[in-house]
C-alpha cells in the first residue's frame, strides 16, 4: 500500500500519484490548468530550503509555491520510483 503525504514533504527525485487537492475552487482550477489533478503522476525535481519547489508533470517543469505544494496530497510510489 502506498503512503499518503503532501508534495512538499515528498523527497526530491521521487514520483507520486496525486490523490487529491485541498483548497477552494480557485486553487483546484489553477493546479488543474498546470496538469495537476487526481490521478496525475508528478515528480518532485528540486526543493530548495526556501522558495518554490520545482516539479515535473506531463514532461514539463513547473514552479509551485510551498503553500500550494502543501495542498497537493499524493500517494508515494515504490522506493525505486516506478509506479
C-alpha positions in Angstrom: 0.0 0.0 0.0 1.3 3.4 -0.9 1.8 6.0 1.8 0.0 9.4 1.7 1.9 12.6 2.0 2.0 16.1 0.5 4.0 17.2 -2.5 6.0 19.5 -0.2 7.0 16.6 2.1 7.8 14.2 -0.8 11.5 13.5 -1.2 13.4 15.2 -4.0 13.5 12.9 -7.1 10.5 10.8 -6.0 7.5 10.3 -8.2 3.9 10.1 -6.8 0.3 10.0 -7.9 -1.9 12.9 -7.0 -4.7 11.7 -4.6 -6.5 15.0 -4.0 -6.1 18.7 -3.9 -7.1 20.6 -0.8 -8.4 24.1 -1.1 -11.1 26.0 -2.9 -12.2 26.2 -6.4 -9.6 28.7 -7.5 -6.7 26.6 -6.2 -8.1 23.4 -7.9 -8.6 25.3 -11.2 -5.1 26.8 -11.2 -3.5 23.4 -10.5 -5.7 21.6 -13.0 -4.6 24.1 -15.6 -1.0 23.1 -14.9 -1.9 19.4 -15.3 -2.1 18.6 -11.6 -5.3 16.7 -10.8 -6.2 13.5 -9.0 -4.6 10.5 -10.8 -1.8 12.5 -12.4 1.8 11.4 -11.9 4.1 14.1 -10.5 7.8 14.1 -9.7 9.5 16.5 -7.2 12.6 17.7 -9.0 14.1 20.4 -6.9 13.3 21.5 -3.4 15.4 24.4 -2.0 15.1 25.2 1.7 13.3 28.4 0.8 11.1 29.5 -2.1 9.1 27.4 -4.6 9.7 23.8 -5.4 10.2 22.5 -8.9 8.0 19.6 -10.0 7.7 17.7 -13.3 4.3 17.0 -14.6 3.5 15.9 -18.2 7.2 16.3 -19.1 7.1 20.0 -18.0 8.9 21.5 -15.1 6.8 24.0 -13.1 7.4 26.0 -10.0 4.9 25.6 -7.2 4.8 27.7 -4.1 5.4 25.9 -0.9 1.9 26.7 0.4 0.2 25.3 -2.7 2.5 22.2 -2.7 1.3 21.6 0.9 -2.3 21.3 -0.5 -1.4 18.6 -3.0 -2.0 15.2 -1.4 -0.1 12.4 -3.1 0.4 8.7 -2.9 4.2 7.9 -2.7 5.3 5.4 -5.3 7.6 2.5 -4.7 11.1 3.3 -3.4 12.6 2.7 -6.9 10.4 5.4 -8.3 8.3 3.1 -10.5 4.5 3.2 -10.5 
